[in-house]
Amino acid sequence: MEIIILGSNPLASMLISRLTADGHLVTVISEDKVALSQIEEQNEVRAICARPSYPESLREAGAQTARSIIAVTQNDEQNMIACQVAHSIFKVPTKIARISSNHYVVRRELFSDHDLPIDVFVNPEKIIARSIKQLLLFPGAKKAYDMCNGQLKAIHFMLDESEPQNKESSKNYKLLKSDHLPDNEVLALFPSLHAQDNLNIINPNKTQTEKVIIAGANPLTSQLCYLLSDLINLTIIDPVHENCLHYASLHPNVTFIHDEFADQKILARENIQACDWFLALTDDDEDNLIAAMQAKKIGCRCALALISRHDYLNLIEQDQIDILLSPQSLVIQSIYSRLLDRKNVRTYDLSPHGNLICVRMITGENPSPNLKPIYIYRNHRLLEFDSEQSIYAGDYIIFFSSHEIPPSSWKNTLIASALPSSFPGA
């Protein structure tokens, strides 16, 4: 697939590495000569030093034949204009843009083929906040995804060592045990409506999250407040007084404390040892690591640190910090899951084990004779697939692939078999 990337920041660099490793033909446009040189040294790409939103820049990059354009510069307006140019002049089928400001995203009437033609919005703060919410609401989860247009949950988690390891699927949920998953890990799938009840049955010894302390008052923690303040007791600590005042005015039911979040005395005063989670979510990796280690050392049940530098991810042991979360990886997964087909095909990353692929069907034919579906989701029921199982238009079919991407022999067939754009996506 021919893909144009706009931007040369760390997110763009990681996305380029993922796409080129998967065999896509990537052209990157940026005005940063130094960053472009580094990207060229590390990847097989074509690099163009130019203003990303100019028509001539996109023409030089081959927008006439490109399948997708992914605009992830730090400038929302530049990303939006680039998508407009790609649509109006070059008819690029899929336009993906990083839009960080809520002032744009909340106005859905701005975006259509007749206005700003952006097919997929990438709001990093919202993506990260939703991922953290899933981890907090489903204790023990390593990853959690909404599938089938939000009707189905997929939870990848570690089984409690004190519980029997031979749990079986039931009519209410399915447990996917694969040769590609470790013995103490399982993938649970169940309807979203009763997700918590099912998870309590599967992993009964996990304590529900009631109290969370967060380091950092910023746009990401503000998104978490919108998602969680009605469900969980939240306390946010930040050393900048203006930050506390600003976000406290937006979230009056959340406690904001102006103080040093890595100070042991401050954490002890806030009774961190009785806290379910400590989340270090500042823009500074080192501050996040130190604060999360302090919280875990004092006695917090679970600690999470947001880490942008991948060099740090393998340095910390799990007994020091429970979860190290890479913001770029989460955003890249969100983008990558939309590249096959923005409405009808979704991929869900279970790295390093493989991917789940979910497709909503337009015909009653298996789109991949070389890869058998594991489940069919139909009429709020999750059914195991067998060779005599019929597939109907409107079904969601779910595959597990141990490959990094779906094999090229059936990837295009999946897209062609998916429902037309008038239907909601997988």
Buried (B, 14 or more C-beta within 10 A) or exposed (E): BBBBBBBBBBBBBBBBBBBBEBEBBBBBBBBBEEBBEBBBEEBEBBBBBBEBBBBEBBEBBBBEEBBBBBBBBEBBEBBBBBBBBBBEEBEBBBBBBBBBEBEBBEEEEEBEEEEBBBBBBBBBBBBBBBBBBBBBBBBBBBBBBBBBBEBBBBBBBEBBEEEEEEBEBEEBBBBBBBEEBEEEBBBBBBBBEBBBEBBBBBBEEBEEBEBBBBBBBBBBBBBBBBBBBEEBBBBBBBBEEEBBEBBBEEBEEBEBBBBBBBBEEBBEEBBBEEBBBBBBBBEBBEBBBBBBBBBBEBEBBBBBBBBBEEEBEEEBEEEBBBBBBBBBBBBBBBBBBBBBBBBBBBBBBBEEBBBBBBBBBBBEEBBBEEBBBBBBBBEEEBBEBEEEBEBEEEBBBBBBBEEBBBEEEBBEBBBEBBBEEEBEBB
